Amino acid sequence: MDMLRIQQKIKLDEYDDIEQMSVDVDLMVTNAKAFYKRSTAEHKDASDLWDLFVEKKSILFDQDTSMEEGEKKGKIILKMGKLARRAAAVESRKPAFGDDGETSESSTATDKHDDSSSTAGDTGALSAQLEELFTAIVLATDSDGRVLNTVFQLLPSKKIYPNYYDVIEDPIDLKMIATKIQNGDYNSLNEMEKDVSLMVRNACQFNEPGSQIYKDAKVLKRIVSAKRVDIEHGRTAGGNYGSTPGKSERIRNRRLRSGLSHSAITAALQYEDEAEEEEEEEEEEEEEEE
């Protein structure tokens, strides 16, 4: 369990009440504390995160019931809700593809030339392939079920880790890769794999050999390389992307259109420095209102 999965469940309205979400947050925190030693910063961060969650939960749900619901919503801003809206906004800017892989515009315009329709179909197929390759990264775990992609989602804070940017000449993270998928910047799976390889090289350059991040980076690279070969040879659930789409591919295309893709959610993640600036702006606005 990780924050990305919790965010997805919020976006999909899978939680019936706050207690169900509390169970997932508790599981995530417990796993982190079990994995990291008590003396590490990660262990402390997990404990602090749980304390913050309990505090905010108490503020949201245990306060005076006489307070109007609309007033509570007006005063309290949930960051996960913001993330979901950003993900939806990111996905809405992406061309929509029909079940046959064509864009919605090309599929409804019967007077288009065959070459244009073919190009649209190729674009839709590539978009689905890129999403499947990215999904392999997001869902990758080790033998204990620990998610591998979390530390690669966002680059380190420039304020807290300025030395990272002195060492790494070309920083890249999963958010940047996801954004390029959403914007249609990749022309092939190879181009995306090159960016993943760059991300892995950066992680191995900055971190000591034998460290957990170093090992995880190497594993992700192997997973991506193997998955790319499987996709190119049609050895995946998606089958042959260039042919008439089957049921599984039509489902995948509908998911791409609905804004539930892993790349859309990851592209909408917010950098730590940006989050701090946003919090400061919100605090200033609240002070002005008072």
URFEN-V732569 format. One record per residue. SS is DSSP state (alpha for helix, beta for strand, coil for the rest). PHI is phi as a letter, one per 40 degrees, with the letter a starting at -180 (999 if undefined). D_LAST is the distance of its C-alpha to the last C-alpha in Angstrom with 1 decimal. Layout:
ss:SS phi:PHI d_last:D_LAST
ss:SS phi:PHI d_last:D_LAST
//
This chain:
ss:coil phi:999 d_last:39.4
ss:coil phi:a d_last:36.7
ss:alpha phi:c d_last:33.3
ss:alpha phi:c d_last:34.8
ss:alpha phi:c d_last:36.7
ss:alpha phi:c d_last:33.7
ss:alpha phi:c d_last:31.8
ss:alpha phi:c d_last:34.8
ss:alpha phi:c d_last:35.0
ss:alpha phi:c d_last:31.4
ss:alpha phi:c d_last:32.2
ss:coil phi:c d_last:35.4
ss:coil phi:f d_last:33.9
ss:coil phi:c d_last:36.4
ss:coil phi:c d_last:34.3
ss:coil phi:c d_last:34.7
ss:coil phi:a d_last:32.1
ss:alpha phi:c d_last:30.0
ss:alpha phi:c d_last:33.0
ss:alpha phi:c d_last:35.1
ss:alpha phi:c d_last:32.5
ss:alpha phi:c d_last:32.4
ss:alpha phi:c d_last:36.1
ss:alpha phi:c d_last:36.0
ss:alpha phi:c d_last:33.3
ss:alpha phi:c d_last:35.4
ss:alpha phi:c d_last:38.5
ss:alpha phi:c d_last:37.1
ss:alpha phi:c d_last:35.9
ss:alpha phi:c d_last:39.2
ss:alpha phi:c d_last:41.2
ss:alpha phi:c d_last:39.4
ss:alpha phi:c d_last:39.9
ss:alpha phi:c d_last:43.5
ss:alpha phi:c d_last:44.2
ss:coil phi:c d_last:42.7
ss:coil phi:c d_last:43.8
ss:coil phi:d d_last:41.6
ss:coil phi:c d_last:41.5
ss:coil phi:c d_last:40.1
ss:alpha phi:c d_last:36.6
ss:alpha phi:c d_last:36.8
ss:alpha phi:c d_last:37.5
ss:alpha phi:c d_last:34.5
ss:alpha phi:c d_last:32.3
ss:alpha phi:c d_last:33.6
ss:alpha phi:c d_last:32.8
ss:alpha phi:c d_last:29.3
ss:alpha phi:c d_last:28.7
ss:alpha phi:c d_last:30.0
ss:alpha phi:c d_last:27.8
ss:alpha phi:c d_last:24.7
ss:alpha phi:c d_last:26.0
ss:alpha phi:c d_last:26.6
ss:alpha phi:c d_last:23.2
ss:alpha phi:c d_last:21.4
ss:alpha phi:c d_last:24.1
ss:alpha phi:c d_last:23.4
ss:alpha phi:c d_last:19.7
ss:alpha phi:c d_last:20.6
ss:alpha phi:b d_last:23.7
ss:coil phi:b d_last:24.0
ss:coil phi:c d_last:20.9
ss:coil phi:d d_last:21.3
ss:coil phi:c d_last:23.3
ss:coil phi:c d_last:22.0
ss:coil phi:c d_last:18.7
ss:coil phi:c d_last:19.4
ss:alpha phi:c d_last:20.5
ss:alpha phi:c d_last:18.6
ss:alpha phi:c d_last:15.3
ss:alpha phi:c d_last:16.3
ss:alpha phi:c d_last:17.4
ss:alpha phi:c d_last:14.3
ss:alpha phi:c d_last:12.2
ss:coil phi:b d_last:15.1
ss:coil phi:b d_last:16.9
ss:coil phi:c d_last:20.5
ss:alpha phi:c d_last:22.0
ss:alpha phi:c d_last:25.5
ss:alpha phi:c d_last:24.5
ss:alpha phi:c d_last:23.5
ss:alpha phi:c d_last:26.8
ss:alpha phi:c d_last:28.7
ss:alpha phi:c d_last:27.2
ss:alpha phi:c d_last:28.1
ss:alpha phi:c d_last:31.6
ss:alpha phi:c d_last:32.1
ss:alpha phi:c d_last:31.1
ss:alpha phi:c d_last:33.5
ss:alpha phi:c d_last:36.2
ss:alpha phi:c d_last:35.8
ss:coil phi:c d_last:36.7
ss:coil phi:c d_last:39.9
ss:coil phi:d d_last:43.0
ss:coil phi:c d_last:43.9
ss:beta phi:b d_last:47.3
ss:coil phi:c d_last:49.6
ss:coil phi:c d_last:51.6
ss:coil phi:c d_last:54.5
ss:coil phi:g d_last:52.4
ss:coil phi:c d_last:52.0
ss:beta phi:c d_last:48.9
ss:alpha phi:c d_last:48.0
ss:alpha phi:c d_last:48.9
ss:alpha phi:c d_last:52.3
ss:alpha phi:c d_last:53.2
ss:alpha phi:c d_last:52.8
ss:coil phi:c d_last:54.5
ss:coil phi:c d_last:58.2
ss:coil phi:c d_last:59.3
ss:coil phi:c d_last:58.0
ss:coil phi:c d_last:60.7
ss:alpha phi:c d_last:61.7
ss:alpha phi:c d_last:60.8
ss:alpha phi:c d_last:57.2
ss:alpha phi:c d_last:57.0
ss:alpha phi:c d_last:58.5
ss:alpha phi:c d_last:55.9
ss:alpha phi:c d_last:53.1
ss:alpha phi:c d_last:54.7
ss:alpha phi:c d_last:55.1
ss:alpha phi:c d_last:51.4
ss:alpha phi:c d_last:50.5
ss:alpha phi:c d_last:52.9
ss:alpha phi:c d_last:51.6
ss:alpha phi:d d_last:47.9
ss:alpha phi:c d_last:49.1
ss:alpha phi:c d_last:51.0
ss:alpha phi:c d_last:48.1
ss:alpha phi:c d_last:45.8
ss:alpha phi:c d_last:48.5
ss:alpha phi:c d_last:49.0
ss:alpha phi:c d_last:45.3
ss:alpha phi:c d_last:45.2
ss:alpha phi:c d_last:48.0
ss:alpha phi:c d_last:45.8
ss:alpha phi:c d_last:42.8
ss:coil phi:c d_last:45.1
ss:coil phi:c d_last:47.2
ss:beta phi:b d_last:47.5
ss:coil phi:c d_last:49.9
ss:coil phi:c d_last:52.5
ss:coil phi:c d_last:49.9
ss:coil phi:g d_last:47.6
ss:coil phi:c d_last:45.0
ss:beta phi:c d_last:43.2
ss:coil phi:c d_last:44.2
ss:coil phi:c d_last:41.8
ss:alpha phi:d d_last:38.4
ss:alpha phi:c d_last:38.7
ss:alpha phi:c d_last:39.8
ss:coil phi:c d_last:36.9
ss:coil phi:b d_last:34.7
ss:coil phi:c d_last:35.8
ss:coil phi:c d_last:34.7
ss:coil phi:c d_last:31.6
ss:coil phi:c d_last:32.6
ss:coil phi:c d_last:30.4
ss:coil phi:c d_last:32.0
ss:coil phi:b d_last:35.5
ss:alpha phi:c d_last:36.3
ss:alpha phi:c d_last:40.0
ss:alpha phi:d d_last:40.2
ss:alpha phi:c d_last:39.8
ss:alpha phi:c d_last:42.4
ss:alpha phi:c d_last:44.9
ss:coil phi:c d_last:44.3
ss:coil phi:c d_last:45.1
ss:coil phi:b d_last:44.2
ss:coil phi:c d_last:41.3
ss:coil phi:a d_last:41.0
ss:coil phi:b d_last:39.4
ss:alpha phi:c d_last:39.6
ss:alpha phi:c d_last:36.4
ss:alpha phi:c d_last:38.2
ss:alpha phi:c d_last:41.3
ss:alpha phi:c d_last:39.5
ss:alpha phi:c d_last:37.9
ss:alpha phi:c d_last:41.4
ss:alpha phi:c d_last:42.7
ss:alpha phi:c d_last:40.0
ss:alpha phi:c d_last:40.7
ss:coil phi:g d_last:44.5
ss:coil phi:c d_last:45.1
ss:coil phi:c d_last:47.9
ss:coil phi:b d_last:51.4
ss:coil phi:a d_last:53.0
ss:alpha phi:c d_last:52.5
ss:alpha phi:c d_last:54.0
ss:alpha phi:c d_last:51.2
ss:alpha phi:c d_last:48.6
ss:alpha phi:c d_last:50.8
ss:alpha phi:c d_last:51.0
ss:alpha phi:c d_last:47.2
ss:alpha phi:c d_last:47.4
ss:alpha phi:c d_last:50.2
ss:alpha phi:c d_last:48.2
ss:alpha phi:c d_last:45.3
ss:alpha phi:c d_last:48.0
ss:alpha phi:c d_last:49.6
ss:alpha phi:c d_last:46.3
ss:alpha phi:c d_last:45.6
ss:alpha phi:c d_last:49.2
ss:alpha phi:c d_last:49.0
ss:alpha phi:c d_last:45.9
ss:coil phi:b d_last:46.7
ss:coil phi:c d_last:49.8
ss:coil phi:d d_last:52.7
ss:coil phi:g d_last:52.7
ss:coil phi:c d_last:48.9
ss:alpha phi:c d_last:47.2
ss:alpha phi:c d_last:45.4
ss:alpha phi:d d_last:48.8
ss:alpha phi:c d_last:50.6
ss:alpha phi:c d_last:48.0
ss:alpha phi:c d_last:48.1
ss:alpha phi:c d_last:51.8
ss:alpha phi:c d_last:51.8
ss:alpha phi:c d_last:49.3
ss:alpha phi:c d_last:51.6
ss:alpha phi:c d_last:54.6
ss:alpha phi:c d_last:52.8
ss:alpha phi:c d_last:51.8
ss:alpha phi:c d_last:55.3
ss:alpha phi:c d_last:57.0
ss:alpha phi:c d_last:54.6
ss:alpha phi:c d_last:55.1
ss:alpha phi:c d_last:58.9
ss:alpha phi:c d_last:58.6
ss:alpha phi:c d_last:56.5
ss:alpha phi:c d_last:58.9
ss:coil phi:b d_last:61.8
ss:coil phi:g d_last:60.3
ss:coil phi:c d_last:60.3
ss:coil phi:b d_last:56.9
ss:coil phi:c d_last:55.6
ss:coil phi:c d_last:54.9
ss:coil phi:g d_last:58.6
ss:coil phi:c d_last:59.8
ss:coil phi:c d_last:56.9
ss:coil phi:c d_last:59.2
ss:coil phi:c d_last:61.1
ss:coil phi:c d_last:60.2
ss:coil phi:c d_last:57.1
ss:coil phi:c d_last:57.7
ss:alpha phi:c d_last:55.5
ss:alpha phi:c d_last:53.6
ss:alpha phi:c d_last:52.9
ss:alpha phi:c d_last:51.7
ss:alpha phi:c d_last:49.3
ss:alpha phi:c d_last:48.0
ss:alpha phi:c d_last:47.6
ss:alpha phi:c d_last:45.6
ss:alpha phi:c d_last:43.3
ss:alpha phi:c d_last:42.9
ss:alpha phi:c d_last:41.9
ss:alpha phi:c d_last:39.5
ss:coil phi:g d_last:37.2
ss:coil phi:b d_last:38.2
ss:coil phi:c d_last:40.1
ss:alpha phi:c d_last:39.6
ss:alpha phi:c d_last:39.3
ss:alpha phi:c d_last:36.4
ss:alpha phi:c d_last:34.4
ss:alpha phi:c d_last:35.2
ss:alpha phi:c d_last:34.5
ss:coil phi:c d_last:31.0
ss:coil phi:c d_last:30.3
ss:coil phi:b d_last:27.7
ss:coil phi:c d_last:28.7
ss:alpha phi:d d_last:27.0
ss:alpha phi:c d_last:26.0
ss:alpha phi:c d_last:24.5
ss:alpha phi:c d_last:22.6
ss:alpha phi:c d_last:21.1
ss:alpha phi:c d_last:20.1
ss:alpha phi:c d_last:18.5
ss:alpha phi:c d_last:16.5
ss:alpha phi:c d_last:15.4
ss:alpha phi:c d_last:14.3
ss:alpha phi:c d_last:12.4
ss:alpha phi:c d_last:10.6
ss:alpha phi:c d_last:9.9
ss:alpha phi:c d_last:8.7
ss:alpha phi:c d_last:6.3
ss:alpha phi:c d_last:5.1
ss:alpha phi:c d_last:5.4
ss:alpha phi:c d_last:3.8
ss:coil phi:c d_last:0.0
//
